[in-house]
Amino acid sequence: MTTRHAASGLWRAPATSSHRLGVLPLEDATLVLRDLAPDAGTRESARKAARRLGCLPLALTLAGAHLAHQLLESWSMDEYDRKLTEESTALVDRGASATGGGHSRHLVGRTWQLSLDGLAEGGLPEATALLRLLSFWAADPVPLSLLMPAAQGGVGLEHLDPPLAASRVEPALRALLEHSLIEMVETDGHRCVTAHGVLLDSVAGGAPDTERELLAAAAGRLLRAALPQEGAASPRARSQVRLLAPHATGLLHRCSRHDLVTAESVRLAVRLARLVYEAGDWTAALALASTAAKTAAEHLGDEHPAVVEARSGQGTVLFRLGRYTEAADLLRPVHQDALRTLGPHDARTLDAAYELQRVLHRLGDLGQARTLLDTVLDGRRQALGEDHVATLKTRCELLELRLAQDEFDGYTTAAEQLAGECERRLGPEHLVTVWARDALARGLLRSGRGAEAEELFRRVLAGQRAGYGDDHPLVYGVLIQLSRAQYAQGKREQALESAREVADGRAVILGEDHPETVAARAWYSEVGTAPPGPDDPVG
């Protein structure tokens, strides 16, 4: 006996236990497609298509039937997988004619509608509105906190048809859970709900055209309200950001499909990509930033300010991933576009120049990097003032560039002054204050004051770990400087241990081919082959 009612309270004796029937394991789902359409592609192709279909038995059956009984078309599984991006459930349901089933219960696009129709008839039409809202995000876990503002009102859901009043959000959510249209999960300590991707595609496809703009706007407002207010510094904020990121991508995809992309939806994705970047997940940040940039260019035009912002953010992540040439090739035209369309004094132009100079610094074009950075510092001083965090951050960057240019006269004094200003204006624990201390520690190391540098680098390391977390990639940039300070004092064993931690940590997080991993491996090798220092144990 089976039922869509997940709530055990609906069961009566003699039922003594329930067995949840979910989707198939990926390997079994792969076999289903291979059995139904053995000539349509390789095992790996079938695995990709099965994953795209969410391993849902009905969807697999329909897809396999379609591929096995094509007459005018001869798509491979790879081609079918690509087509799913464009047509989704409508494409899957074409397989119904091949199976001999045209009834609603045999169609992915209608099967869940039966439950929604039943809920509406039972006095809960709001369940449809809530599920349509969820369909504008991704099939990944949705934190319940994301839905909390909807239960408090004021996000526009009351204008839907059927309307979703604030007081009806909780009953609608419970109804979806009880009818197995969504399920409750816990992810990184957050209570979440999740729905099958094929279900969400089906529901989104059935939303009235007149409702989609309202749904997209409400989904965007809820995402924006859920963003951490103080960046992604705390572990809780980092986990929240990781959960929200796929939903910004899902919103962009849904808006793009229905031509609903706005500057606000792009900027929301750019903001979230920045938070993911700050949390240290640079690969995920690049995926979101790239999607935002591509979507913005397609729907808003290359010269729209939101496109400049999105591409600038994309360049930032490419820089951190060590893809310096790609970053430079992207950021040079972005900076020129910003100069032409926004003017030299616009904050977004200055941001693009700031990101470009960092890449040029790594590529060795120090003169051009310095010219750009001087322009950024002047612009930020005039627009934001001397005390603004962006101005102080630019001054930290300038100290780093001065060291690269061997411009050391007065460096330590300037670094001490900047560290003091940051502490007074931003507080001792602020990450820009920590960065200023790092600049001072590098100056102390350069001037031969290794013991003082080591002590300050330890403070910087503690500040970085408190602000970013132990496994953040930027923490290793401080740890390698600590190793250099230890080595400068002859503490070879300590320097070697620090260097090993950097090399291994960067390899895990950034990959063996990342320039910073390569540099860390080289430093570890250099320390390891050096003669023992005066403080090393003998024998």
C-alpha positions as CSV (number, residue, x, y, z in Angstrom):
1,M,0.0,0.0,0.0
2,T,1.5,3.4,-0.9
3,T,0.4,7.0,-0.3
4,R,1.6,10.5,-1.0
5,H,0.7,11.4,2.6
6,A,4.0,11.5,4.5
7,A,2.5,12.4,7.8
8,S,2.3,9.3,9.9
9,G,-0.8,10.6,11.7
10,L,-2.9,10.0,8.6
11,W,-2.2,6.2,8.9
12,R,-4.4,3.9,10.8
13,A,-4.0,0.3,12.1
14,P,-3.1,-2.3,11.0
15,A,-0.1,-0.3,9.5
16,T,2.9,-0.8,11.8
17,S,5.7,0.8,9.8
18,S,6.3,3.0,6.8
19,H,8.9,2.7,4.1
20,R,9.9,5.8,2.3
21,L,10.2,5.4,-1.5
22,G,12.6,8.0,-3.0
23,V,14.6,8.3,-6.2
24,L,16.9,5.6,-7.5
25,P,20.7,5.5,-6.6
26,L,22.7,7.1,-9.4
27,E,24.2,3.8,-10.7
28,D,20.8,2.1,-10.8
29,A,19.3,5.2,-12.6
30,T,22.2,4.9,-15.1
31,L,21.3,1.3,-15.7
32,V,17.7,2.1,-16.3
33,L,18.6,4.5,-19.1
34,R,21.2,2.0,-20.5
35,D,18.6,-0.8,-20.5
36,L,15.9,1.3,-22.2
37,A,18.1,3.0,-24.8
38,P,21.3,0.9,-25.0
39,D,22.4,2.5,-28.3
40,A,21.9,6.1,-27.3
41,G,25.2,6.7,-25.6
42,T,28.0,5.6,-23.3
43,R,27.6,4.7,-19.6
44,E,29.1,8.1,-18.7
45,S,26.6,9.9,-20.9
46,A,23.8,7.9,-19.3
47,R,25.1,8.8,-15.9
48,K,25.1,12.5,-16.7
49,A,21.5,12.3,-18.1
50,A,20.3,10.4,-15.1
51,R,21.8,12.9,-12.7
52,R,20.2,15.7,-14.7
53,L,16.8,13.9,-14.4
54,G,17.4,13.6,-10.6
55,C,17.2,9.8,-10.8
56,L,13.4,10.0,-10.8
57,P,12.0,6.7,-12.0
58,L,9.1,8.2,-14.1
59,A,11.5,10.7,-15.7
60,L,14.0,8.0,-16.5
61,T,11.3,5.8,-18.0
62,L,10.0,8.6,-20.2
63,A,13.5,9.7,-21.3
64,G,14.6,6.2,-22.1
65,A,11.5,5.5,-24.1
66,H,12.0,8.8,-26.1
67,L,15.6,7.9,-26.9
68,A,14.8,4.4,-27.9
69,H,11.8,5.2,-30.2
70,Q,13.0,8.2,-32.1
71,L,12.1,8.3,-35.8
72,L,12.7,11.7,-37.2
73,E,15.3,12.6,-34.6
74,S,18.4,10.7,-33.6
75,W,19.6,12.4,-30.4
76,S,22.4,10.8,-28.3
77,M,22.1,10.9,-24.5
78,D,24.6,13.8,-24.5
79,E,22.3,15.8,-26.9
80,Y,19.3,14.9,-24.9
81,D,21.1,16.1,-21.7
82,R,21.8,19.5,-23.4
83,K,18.2,19.8,-24.6
84,L,17.0,19.3,-21.1
85,T,18.5,22.6,-20.2
86,E,16.2,24.3,-22.7
87,E,13.0,22.3,-22.4
88,S,13.2,20.3,-19.2
89,T,9.9,18.5,-18.3
90,A,8.2,19.3,-21.6
91,L,10.9,17.3,-23.3
92,V,10.7,14.4,-20.9
93,D,7.0,14.1,-21.3
94,R,7.4,13.5,-25.0
95,G,8.4,10.0,-24.1
96,A,4.9,9.2,-22.9
97,S,3.6,8.4,-26.4
98,A,6.4,5.8,-26.8
99,T,5.4,4.1,-23.5
100,G,1.7,4.1,-24.5
101,G,0.8,6.2,-21.5
102,G,-0.8,9.6,-22.1
103,H,-2.7,9.9,-18.8
104,S,-1.8,12.6,-16.3
105,R,-0.3,10.0,-14.0
106,H,2.2,9.1,-16.7
107,L,3.4,12.6,-17.3
108,V,6.1,14.3,-15.3
109,G,4.6,17.6,-16.1
110,R,1.2,16.6,-14.5
111,T,1.9,14.0,-11.9
112,W,2.5,16.4,-9.0
113,Q,-0.3,18.7,-10.1
114,L,-2.7,16.0,-9.0
115,S,-1.6,16.5,-5.4
116,L,-1.8,20.3,-5.8
117,D,-5.3,20.1,-7.2
118,G,-6.3,17.9,-4.2
119,L,-4.8,20.5,-1.8
120,A,-6.7,23.3,-3.5
121,E,-9.9,21.4,-3.3
122,G,-9.3,20.8,0.4
123,G,-8.9,24.5,1.1
124,L,-5.1,25.0,0.6
125,P,-4.6,26.6,-2.8
126,E,-1.7,28.5,-1.2
127,A,0.4,25.4,-1.5
128,T,0.5,25.9,-5.2
129,A,1.7,29.5,-4.8
130,L,4.4,28.5,-2.3
131,L,5.7,25.7,-4.6
132,R,5.8,28.1,-7.5
133,L,8.0,30.4,-5.3
134,L,10.3,27.5,-4.5
135,S,10.5,26.8,-8.3
136,F,12.3,30.1,-8.8
137,W,15.2,28.8,-6.8
138,A,17.3,25.7,-7.2
139,A,16.6,22.1,-6.3
140,D,19.2,22.5,-3.5
141,P,18.2,22.7,0.2
142,V,16.3,26.0,1.0
143,P,16.9,27.2,4.5
144,L,13.7,27.8,6.4
145,S,15.1,31.1,7.5
146,L,14.8,32.2,3.8
147,L,11.1,31.8,4.0
148,M,10.6,33.5,7.3
149,P,10.0,37.0,5.9
150,A,7.3,35.5,3.7
151,A,5.5,34.5,6.8
152,Q,5.8,38.0,8.1
153,G,4.4,39.6,5.0
154,G,5.5,42.4,2.7
155,V,7.3,40.5,0.0
156,G,4.5,40.6,-2.6
157,L,3.2,37.1,-2.4
158,E,-0.3,38.3,-1.4
159,H,-0.7,39.6,-5.0
160,L,-0.4,36.1,-6.5
161,D,-3.3,34.1,-7.7
162,P,-4.0,32.2,-5.5
163,P,-2.7,34.8,-3.1
164,L,-0.2,33.7,-0.4
165,A,-1.0,35.7,2.7
166,A,1.6,35.7,5.4
167,S,-0.6,33.8,7.8
168,R,-0.9,31.0,5.2
169,V,2.7,30.3,4.5
170,E,3.1,27.9,7.4
171,P,0.0,25.8,6.6
172,A,1.1,25.7,2.9
173,L,4.6,24.6,3.9
174,R,3.2,21.9,6.1
175,A,0.8,20.7,3.4
176,L,3.7,20.3,0.9
177,L,5.6,18.3,3.4
178,E,2.7,16.1,4.3
179,H,2.0,15.3,0.6
180,S,5.7,14.5,-0.1
181,L,6.0,17.4,-2.6
182,I,8.9,18.7,-0.5
183,E,10.9,17.1,2.4
184,M,12.7,18.4,5.4
185,V,16.5,18.1,5.6
186,E,19.3,19.5,7.8
187,T,22.3,21.0,6.1
188,D,25.3,22.5,7.9
189,G,23.1,23.0,11.0
190,H,20.4,24.7,9.0
191,R,16.8,23.4,8.9
192,C,15.9,23.3,5.2
193,V,13.3,22.0,2.8
194,T,14.1,20.5,-0.6
195,A,12.2,19.5,-3.7
196,H,13.0,17.4,-6.7
197,G,14.5,19.4,-9.6
198,V,12.1,17.8,-12.1
199,L,9.2,18.8,-9.9
200,L,10.4,22.4,-9.7
201,D,10.9,22.6,-13.5
202,S,7.4,21.2,-14.0
203,V,5.8,23.7,-11.5
204,A,7.7,26.6,-13.0
205,G,6.7,25.7,-16.5
206,G,3.0,25.7,-15.4
207,A,3.1,29.1,-13.7
208,P,1.0,31.7,-15.5
209,D,2.9,34.2,-17.5
210,T,1.3,37.0,-15.5
211,E,2.6,35.6,-12.2
212,R,6.3,35.0,-13.1
213,E,7.4,38.6,-12.7
214,L,5.9,38.7,-9.2
215,L,7.4,35.4,-8.3
216,A,10.9,36.4,-9.5
217,A,10.7,39.7,-7.6
218,A,9.6,37.9,-4.4
219,A,12.3,35.2,-4.7
220,G,14.9,38.0,-5.2
221,R,13.7,40.0,-2.2
222,L,13.8,36.9,0.1
223,L,17.3,36.0,-1.1
224,R,18.5,39.6,-0.5
225,A,17.0,39.7,3.0
226,A,18.8,36.4,3.9
227,L,22.3,37.7,3.0
228,P,24.6,38.1,6.0
229,Q,24.8,41.7,7.0
230,E,28.5,41.6,8.1
231,G,30.0,39.6,5.2
232,A,30.9,36.0,5.4
233,A,33.3,36.1,8.3
234,S,31.6,33.8,10.9
235,P,31.3,30.0,10.4
236,R,27.5,30.4,10.5
237,A,27.5,33.1,7.9
238,R,29.8,31.1,5.6
239,S,27.5,28.1,5.8
240,Q,24.5,30.4,5.1
241,V,26.2,31.8,2.1
242,R,27.0,28.4,0.7
243,L,23.4,27.4,1.0
244,L,22.1,30.6,-0.7
245,A,24.5,30.6,-3.7
246,P,22.8,27.9,-5.8
247,H,19.5,29.7,-5.4
248,A,20.9,32.9,-6.9
249,T,22.0,30.8,-9.8
250,G,18.6,29.1,-10.0
251,L,16.9,32.5,-10.0
252,L,19.1,33.8,-12.8
253,H,18.4,30.7,-14.9
254,R,14.7,30.9,-14.3
255,C,14.6,34.7,-15.1
256,S,16.7,34.2,-18.2
257,R,14.4,31.5,-19.5
258,H,11.4,33.9,-19.2
259,D,13.2,37.1,-20.1
260,L,12.8,38.5,-16.6
261,V,16.4,39.4,-15.9
262,T,16.8,42.8,-14.2
263,A,19.8,44.8,-13.0
264,E,18.7,44.0,-9.4
265,S,18.7,40.2,-10.0
266,V,22.2,40.4,-11.5
267,R,23.5,42.6,-8.7
268,L,22.0,40.2,-6.1
269,A,24.0,37.3,-7.8
270,V,27.2,39.5,-7.9
271,R,26.8,40.3,-4.2
272,L,26.3,36.7,-3.3
273,A,29.3,35.7,-5.5
274,R,31.4,38.2,-3.5
275,L,30.3,36.6,-0.2
276,V,31.0,33.1,-1.5
277,Y,34.5,34.4,-2.5
278,E,35.0,35.9,0.9
279,A,34.0,32.6,2.5
280,G,36.9,31.0,0.6
281,D,34.9,28.8,-1.9
282,W,36.5,30.4,-5.0
283,T,35.4,27.8,-7.5
284,A,31.7,28.2,-6.5
285,A,32.2,32.0,-6.5
286,L,33.6,31.8,-10.1
287,A,30.6,29.7,-11.3
288,L,28.1,32.2,-9.9
289,A,30.0,35.3,-11.0
290,S,30.4,33.9,-14.5
291,T,26.7,33.1,-14.7
292,A,25.8,36.6,-13.6
293,A,28.2,38.2,-16.1
294,K,26.9,36.0,-19.0
295,T,23.3,36.5,-18.1
296,A,23.7,40.3,-17.7
297,A,25.4,40.7,-21.0
298,E,22.7,38.7,-22.8
299,H,19.8,40.5,-21.3
300,L,21.0,43.9,-20.4
301,G,23.6,44.6,-23.0
302,D,27.4,44.8,-22.8
303,E,27.5,48.4,-21.6
304,H,25.1,48.2,-18.8
305,P,26.7,49.1,-15.4
306,A,25.5,45.7,-13.9
307,V,27.6,44.0,-16.6
308,V,30.7,45.9,-15.5
309,E,30.1,45.0,-11.9
310,A,29.5,41.3,-12.8
311,R,32.6,41.0,-15.0
312,S,34.7,42.8,-12.5
313,G,33.6,40.3,-9.8
314,Q,34.4,37.5,-12.2
315,G,37.9,38.9,-12.7
316,T,38.5,39.0,-9.0
317,V,37.8,35.3,-8.6
318,L,39.9,34.4,-11.6
319,F,42.8,36.3,-10.0
320,R,42.4,34.3,-6.7
321,L,42.3,31.1,-8.6
322,G,45.7,31.9,-10.1
323,R,44.4,32.4,-13.6
324,Y,46.2,35.7,-14.0
325,T,46.3,36.0,-17.8
326,E,42.6,35.2,-18.1
327,A,41.8,37.7,-15.4
328,A,43.8,40.4,-17.1
329,D,42.2,39.7,-20.5
330,L,38.8,40.1,-18.9
331,L,39.5,43.1,-16.7
332,R,41.3,45.3,-19.2
333,P,38.2,45.7,-21.4
334,V,36.0,45.9,-18.3
335,H,38.0,48.8,-17.0
336,Q,37.9,50.5,-20.4
337,D,34.1,50.0,-20.7
338,A,33.7,51.5,-17.2
339,L,35.8,54.5,-18.1
340,R,33.8,55.1,-21.2
341,T,30.3,54.5,-19.9
342,L,30.6,55.4,-16.2
343,G,33.5,57.9,-16.1
344,P,36.8,57.8,-14.3
345,H,35.4,58.8,-10.9
346,D,32.6,56.3,-10.6
347,A,33.1,53.8,-7.8
348,R,32.6,50.9,-10.2
349,T,35.4,52.2,-12.4
350,L,37.7,52.5,-9.5
351,D,36.8,49.0,-8.4
352,A,37.6,47.6,-11.9
353,A,40.9,49.5,-11.8
354,Y,41.7,48.1,-8.4
355,E,41.1,44.5,-9.5
356,L,43.1,45.0,-12.7
357,Q,46.1,46.4,-10.9
358,R,46.2,43.3,-8.6
359,V,46.4,41.0,-11.6
360,L,49.1,43.2,-13.3
361,H,51.1,43.1,-10.1
362,R,51.1,39.3,-10.2
363,L,52.0,39.4,-13.9
364,G,55.0,41.6,-13.2
365,D,53.7,44.8,-14.8
366,L,54.4,46.8,-11.6
367,G,54.6,50.2,-13.3
368,Q,51.1,50.0,-14.8
369,A,49.8,48.5,-11.6
370,R,51.2,51.4,-9.6
371,T,49.7,54.0,-12.0
372,L,46.2,52.4,-11.6
373,L,46.5,52.0,-7.9
374,D,47.5,55.6,-7.4
375,T,44.4,56.6,-9.4
376,V,42.2,54.4,-7.3
377,L,43.6,55.8,-4.0
378,D,43.1,59.4,-5.1
379,G,39.6,58.6,-6.3
380,R,38.6,56.8,-3.2
381,R,40.0,59.5,-0.9
382,Q,38.0,62.1,-2.8
383,A,34.7,60.1,-3.0
384,L,34.8,58.2,0.3
385,G,37.2,60.0,2.6
386,E,40.4,59.0,4.3
387,D,38.6,56.9,7.0
388,H,36.6,54.7,4.7
389,V,37.4,51.0,4.7
390,A,37.9,51.0,1.0
391,T,40.5,53.8,1.2
392,L,42.3,52.1,4.0
393,K,42.3,48.8,2.1
394,T,43.8,50.5,-0.9
395,R,46.6,51.9,1.2
396,C,47.3,48.4,2.4
397,E,47.5,47.3,-1.2
398,L,49.9,50.2,-2.0
399,L,52.3,49.0,0.8
400,E,52.4,45.5,-0.8
401,L,53.1,47.0,-4.2
402,R,55.8,49.2,-2.7
403,L,57.6,46.1,-1.4
404,A,57.4,44.5,-4.8
405,Q,59.0,47.6,-6.3
406,D,61.8,47.6,-3.7
407,E,60.6,51.1,-2.6
408,F,61.5,50.6,1.0
409,D,62.5,54.1,2.2
410,G,60.1,55.1,5.0
411,Y,58.1,51.8,4.5
412,T,58.1,50.6,8.1
413,T,57.0,54.0,9.4
414,A,54.2,54.2,6.8
415,A,53.1,50.7,7.7
416,E,53.1,51.4,11.5
417,Q,51.1,54.6,10.9
418,L,48.5,52.7,8.7
419,A,48.1,49.9,11.2
420,G,47.4,52.4,13.9
421,E,44.9,54.3,11.8
422,C,43.1,51.1,10.9
423,E,42.9,50.0,14.5
424,R,41.5,53.3,15.6
425,R,39.0,53.6,12.7
426,L,38.0,50.0,12.1
427,G,38.8,48.2,15.3
428,P,41.6,45.8,16.3
429,E,39.9,42.7,14.9
430,H,38.8,44.1,11.5
431,L,40.4,42.2,8.6
432,V,41.7,45.3,7.0
433,T,43.5,46.1,10.3
434,V,44.9,42.6,10.2
435,W,46.0,43.2,6.7
436,A,47.8,46.4,7.7
437,R,49.6,44.5,10.5
438,D,50.7,42.0,7.9
439,A,52.2,44.8,5.8
440,L,54.1,46.0,8.8
441,A,55.3,42.5,9.6
442,R,56.6,42.1,6.1
443,G,58.5,45.4,6.5
444,L,60.0,44.2,9.8
445,L,61.1,41.0,8.1
446,R,62.6,42.9,5.1
447,S,64.6,45.2,7.5
448,G,66.1,42.2,9.4
449,R,63.9,42.3,12.5
450,G,63.0,38.6,12.2
451,A,61.9,38.1,15.9
452,E,59.6,41.1,15.8
453,A,58.2,40.0,12.4
454,E,57.5,36.5,13.7
455,E,55.6,37.7,16.7
456,L,53.5,40.1,14.6
457,F,52.9,37.4,11.9
458,R,51.5,35.2,14.7
459,R,49.1,37.9,15.6
460,V,48.1,38.3,12.0
461,L,47.6,34.6,11.6
462,A,45.3,34.5,14.7
463,G,43.4,37.5,13.2
464,Q,43.0,35.8,9.8
465,R,41.9,32.5,11.4
466,A,39.3,34.4,13.5
467,G,38.0,36.3,10.6
468,Y,38.1,33.7,7.8
469,G,38.4,30.3,9.5
470,D,41.3,27.9,9.7
471,D,40.9,26.4,6.2
472,H,40.6,29.7,4.2
473,P,43.1,30.0,1.4
474,L,44.2,33.5,2.5
475,V,45.4,32.1,5.9
476,Y,48.2,30.3,4.1
477,G,49.5,33.5,2.7
478,V,50.3,34.6,6.3
479,L,51.6,31.2,7.3
480,I,54.2,31.2,4.6
481,Q,55.4,34.6,5.7
482,L,55.7,33.2,9.3
483,S,57.8,30.4,7.8
484,R,60.1,33.0,6.2
485,A,60.5,34.9,9.5
486,Q,61.4,31.7,11.3
487,Y,63.9,30.8,8.6
488,A,65.5,34.2,8.7
489,Q,66.2,33.6,12.4
490,G,67.8,30.2,11.7
491,K,64.8,28.2,13.0
492,R,64.9,25.8,10.2
493,E,62.8,23.0,11.7
494,Q,60.0,25.4,12.6
495,A,60.2,27.1,9.2
496,L,60.1,23.7,7.5
497,E,57.0,22.6,9.5
498,S,55.2,25.9,8.6
499,A,56.2,25.6,5.0
500,R,54.9,22.0,4.8
501,E,51.5,23.0,6.3
502,V,51.3,25.8,3.6
503,A,52.2,23.5,0.7
504,D,49.9,20.7,1.7
505,G,47.0,23.1,2.6
506,R,47.2,25.0,-0.6
507,A,47.4,21.8,-2.6
508,V,44.1,20.5,-1.1
509,I,42.3,23.8,-1.4
510,L,43.7,25.4,-4.6
511,G,45.2,22.3,-6.4
512,E,48.7,21.4,-7.2
513,D,48.8,23.6,-10.4
514,H,47.9,26.9,-8.7
515,P,50.8,29.4,-8.8
516,E,50.6,29.8,-5.0
517,T,50.8,26.0,-4.4
518,V,53.8,25.9,-6.8
519,A,55.5,28.7,-4.9
520,A,54.8,27.0,-1.5
521,R,56.3,23.7,-2.8
522,A,59.4,25.6,-4.0
523,W,59.8,27.3,-0.6
524,Y,59.3,24.0,1.3
525,S,62.0,22.4,-0.9
526,E,64.3,25.4,-0.3
527,V,63.9,25.2,3.4
528,G,64.3,21.4,3.4
529,T,67.6,21.4,1.6
530,A,69.1,24.3,3.5
531,P,71.9,23.6,6.1
532,P,70.8,23.4,9.7
533,G,70.3,26.8,11.5
534,P,71.8,27.7,14.9
535,D,68.5,26.9,16.7
536,D,68.0,23.5,15.1
537,P,68.5,20.4,17.2
538,V,71.8,18.5,16.7
539,G,72.1,14.8,16.3
